[in-house]
Amino acid sequence: MKLINKKDLPTTQRINLFSMIYENLDNEMINSFLISLGNPYKEIADQKKNPEIERNSLNEILMEILKNRNIISNYSKKNNRVYHSN
């Protein structure tokens, strides 16, 4: 957990590490990780926000994990926005 929250590591490395260990984390830890990534990822932890996240293979993996854990409800292919079910 300390390593994925280490701010001096590049975001891509942190997301890669996260994708390897997320099964061992609870949703509170995942939200803490998202917040540590900064904008726009930290906005995912806020149920009132629908941030736009760049579409790339790494973010696709991250969004699938977040959907499977019910942290988000959808990642729109149309506008790259993250949506929550309220």
Summary of the structure (lengths in Angstrom):
residues: 86
radius of gyration: 11.8
end to end distance: 28.1
largest distance: 34.5
contacts: 216
relative contact order: 0.16
helix: 49%
strand: 7%
